[in-house]
Amino acid sequence: MANSPSAHKATVDGETERDPLEDSVEAGETGGDVFTTAGTPHPFVDFIDFEIYGVNNTIVSRPRTVKYQRATENLFQREDISYQGFEWVLRFSWVNQLDSEHTYTRKVQEGLTIREGQETETSFGVSASFKGLGINAGGVRKNFSDRETSLLETIETNITVPAKAAVYSYQKQYNFTTTTWWGQHVPSWTSNNHFSIGTNGASGSRITRTAATSSLAEEYTSLLRRLSGSTTITAQSAPSRPDDPPVRRQFTNSTQEAQNWLGGRGVTGTG
């Protein structure tokens, strides 16, 4: 049986902490005023969930060399980062019963979290590709800070609750899917020496690994109302890369060094 809302409330100096799952609305709580810790209203607060419209939502494709032998072979790893949209995550909900505004401090987490595919992160370190990431979505440019693209860190944030008001405090969470694949450049081979690595078989497909990643951002907003509903926004897709391998080779037709490196991380010719 679910706990009653009162079981989740604690009153401190005239303030009542609200259960984040409580749906009831206090009298006088119908306003839509926006308060933020930065002191300025945050855009995009009409809904709780903002999804990317369209199929091609890959915003960046980043290669890096993982195995290199001069003039012999180059094994590279490519991360294609797809932006899924963002959501407002309810962190705190408070009622200030005092006759004056009150500011209090609470702990939150900021940084990258792997929602699915932790084994991909452990084996291939895909989170490194988020460093310096920037996106254009909904007509707004977002450049991610070092903290927003590093491992989760717990920090303190200040939240101001107006007098005789209930406030819902949200944190912005950006959601991504990362597709990782591999290729080689072998200068000594006379043909098809720049290729992506695929599964064995006549109709082999590119070998990939995926991970679902979120950035808990340094962005907060506090409202006199709860958010709900969803909408769509558009994002600027990454252009095709001129250095994409023009051909694909089966796993067994890559070099032995590449097979050893990938095989040691659980990647084989079967996918």
C-alpha positions in Angstrom: 0.0 0.0 0.0 1.3 3.5 -0.9 2.1 5.8 1.9 -0.2 8.7 2.5 1.2 12.2 1.5 1.4 13.2 5.1 4.0 10.5 5.7 6.3 12.3 3.4 6.0 15.8 4.9 8.3 17.5 7.4 7.7 20.9 8.8 10.8 23.1 9.5 10.4 26.7 10.7 7.0 27.1 9.1 7.9 25.3 5.9 6.3 22.0 4.8 8.1 19.7 2.4 5.7 18.3 -0.1 5.7 14.8 -1.4 6.9 15.0 -5.0 4.3 12.4 -6.0 1.4 14.4 -4.4 -1.1 15.7 -7.0 -3.2 17.9 -4.8 -2.9 21.7 -5.3 -3.0 24.2 -2.5 -5.4 27.2 -2.5 -3.8 30.1 -4.3 -1.4 27.9 -6.2 -2.8 28.5 -9.7 -0.2 31.1 -10.8 2.5 30.3 -13.3 5.3 32.6 -12.0 8.7 31.2 -12.6 11.6 31.4 -10.1 15.1 30.1 -10.7 18.2 29.9 -8.7 19.9 32.2 -11.3 17.2 34.8 -10.8 15.9 34.7 -14.4 13.1 32.7 -15.9 14.1 29.5 -17.7 12.7 28.9 -21.3 10.7 25.8 -22.1 8.7 25.3 -19.0 5.3 24.7 -20.6 5.7 21.0 -20.5 7.6 18.4 -18.5 8.9 16.4 -21.5 10.4 17.7 -24.8 11.1 15.0 -27.4 13.0 15.5 -30.6 10.9 15.5 -33.8 12.1 13.4 -36.7 14.1 10.3 -37.4 17.7 11.6 -37.9 18.6 13.1 -34.5 22.3 12.3 -34.6 23.9 15.6 -33.6 27.6 14.7 -33.6 29.8 11.8 -34.8 33.2 11.6 -33.0 36.1 9.4 -34.0 39.1 8.5 -31.9 42.0 6.2 -32.4 42.1 3.2 -30.0 44.9 1.2 -31.6 47.7 2.7 -33.8 50.8 1.3 -35.4 52.6 3.7 -37.6 52.4 2.9 -41.3 50.8 -0.4 -40.5 47.2 -0.1 -39.3 44.9 2.3 -37.4 41.9 1.0 -35.5 39.4 3.7 -34.7 36.2 3.9 -32.7 33.3 6.2 -33.6 30.6 7.4 -31.3 27.4 8.7 -33.0 25.5 10.7 -30.4 21.7 11.0 -30.9 19.8 13.6 -28.9 16.5 12.3 -27.6 15.3 15.5 -26.0 15.1 16.7 -22.4 12.8 16.5 -19.4 12.2 18.4 -16.2 12.8 16.1 -13.2 11.0 17.1 -10.0 13.6 17.3 -7.2 11.8 19.1 -4.4 8.3 20.5 -3.6 7.8 22.8 -0.7 5.1 24.9 1.0 6.2 28.1 2.8 3.7 28.9 5.5 5.7 32.0 6.7 4.8 35.6 5.9 8.2 36.2 4.2 10.2 34.4 1.5 12.7 31.8 2.7 15.8 30.3 1.1 16.9 26.8 1.9 19.7 24.5 0.7 19.4 21.0 -0.7 21.8 18.5 -2.3 21.4 17.4 -5.9 23.5 15.6 -8.4 25.0 17.0 -11.6 26.8 15.2 -14.4 26.6 12.2 -16.7 24.7 9.0 -15.8 24.5 5.8 -17.9 20.8 4.7 -17.9 21.3 1.7 -20.1 24.4 0.0 -21.5 26.8 0.3 -18.6 28.9 -2.5 -20.1 29.5 -0.3 -23.2 30.7 2.5 -21.0 33.0 0.1 -19.0 34.6 -1.4 -22.1 34.8 1.5 -24.4 34.5 4.7 -22.3 31.9 6.3 -24.6 31.2 9.1 -22.1 34.5 10.7 -23.1 32.8 11.8 -26.4 30.5 14.2 -24.5 33.4 16.5 -23.6 32.9 19.9 -25.2 29.5 18.9 -26.6 27.1 21.5 -27.9 23.6 21.2 -29.4 21.2 23.3 -31.3 17.6 22.4 -30.5 14.3 24.4 -30.4 16.1 27.5 -31.6 18.4 27.5 -28.5 22.1 26.7 -28.3 23.3 24.6 -25.4 27.0 24.2 -24.6 27.6 21.6 -21.9 30.0 22.4 -19.1 32.8 20.2 -17.9 30.7 19.3 -14.8 27.6 18.4 -17.0 29.8 15.9 -19.0 31.7 14.4 -16.1 30.8 11.6 -13.7 28.0 12.4 -11.3 28.8 14.9 -8.5 26.7 15.9 -5.6 26.4 19.6 -5.0 24.3 22.0 -3.0 21.7 24.3 -4.5 19.7 27.2 -3.0 15.9 27.4 -3.5 13.9 30.4 -2.6 10.2 29.9 -1.7 8.0 33.0 -1.7 5.8 33.8 1.3 2.6 31.8 1.6 3.4 29.8 -1.5 4.0 26.3 -2.7 7.0 25.8 -5.1 7.9 22.9 -7.3 11.7 22.7 -8.0 12.9 21.0 -11.2 16.2 20.0 -12.7 16.8 19.8 -16.5 17.9 16.4 -17.8 19.2 16.0 -21.3 18.8 12.4 -22.8 21.0 10.8 -25.4 21.6 7.5 -27.2 25.2 6.7 -28.2 25.9 4.2 -31.0 29.5 3.0 -31.0 31.2 1.3 -34.0 34.7 0.5 -35.3 36.7 0.8 -38.5 40.2 0.5 -39.7 42.7 2.1 -42.1 45.4 -0.3 -43.3 47.7 1.6 -45.7 49.6 -1.6 -46.8 46.5 -3.1 -48.3 46.1 -2.2 -51.9 42.3 -2.0 -52.0 39.4 -1.5 -49.6 41.9 -0.4 -46.9 39.6 2.1 -45.2 36.6 0.2 -43.9 34.1 -0.3 -41.1 34.0 -3.6 -39.3 30.9 -5.8 -39.6 29.6 -9.1 -38.6 30.7 -12.3 -40.5 28.6 -13.5 -43.3 27.6 -12.3 -46.8 25.2 -9.7 -45.6 27.1 -8.7 -42.5 26.0 -5.5 -40.8 28.1 -3.0 -39.0 29.0 -4.1 -35.5 27.6 -1.6 -32.9 27.1 -1.1 -29.2 24.6 1.3 -27.7 24.2 3.2 -24.5 21.5 5.5 -23.1 23.1 8.4 -21.4 21.7 11.5 -19.6 23.3 14.7 -18.5 21.8 16.1 -15.2 22.4 19.8 -16.0 23.3 22.8 -14.0 19.9 24.2 -14.9 17.0 24.5 -12.5 13.6 26.2 -12.4 11.0 26.6 -9.6 7.3 27.0 -10.4 4.1 27.7 -8.5 2.6 24.8 -10.5 3.4 21.3 -11.5 4.6 20.5 -15.0 2.9 17.9 -17.1 2.5 16.8 -20.7 4.9 16.6 -23.6 5.7 18.2 -26.9 8.3 18.0 -29.7 11.2 20.2 -30.7 13.6 20.0 -33.6 17.3 19.6 -33.4 20.1 20.3 -35.9 21.5 17.0 -37.2 25.1 16.4 -37.9 26.2 16.5 -41.5 27.5 13.3 -43.1 31.3 13.0 -42.5 33.5 12.9 -45.6 35.8 10.4 -43.8 33.2 7.8 -43.3 34.6 4.4 -44.5 33.2 3.7 -48.0 33.3 -0.1 -47.6 32.6 -2.7 -44.8 34.7 -5.7 -44.1 33.7 -8.8 -42.1 35.2 -9.1 -38.6 37.4 -12.0 -39.7 38.7 -9.8 -42.6 40.0 -7.1 -40.3 43.5 -7.3 -39.0 44.5 -9.7 -36.2 45.4 -6.8 -34.0 41.9 -5.4 -34.4 40.2 -8.7 -33.7 42.3 -9.2 -30.6 41.5 -5.7 -29.2 37.8 -6.0 -29.9 37.6 -9.6 -28.9 39.1 -8.8 -25.5 36.2 -6.4 -24.9 33.4 -8.9 -25.9 33.1 -7.9 -29.6 33.2 -10.8 -32.1 32.1 -11.6 -35.6 28.7 -12.5 -34.4 28.0 -8.9 -33.3 
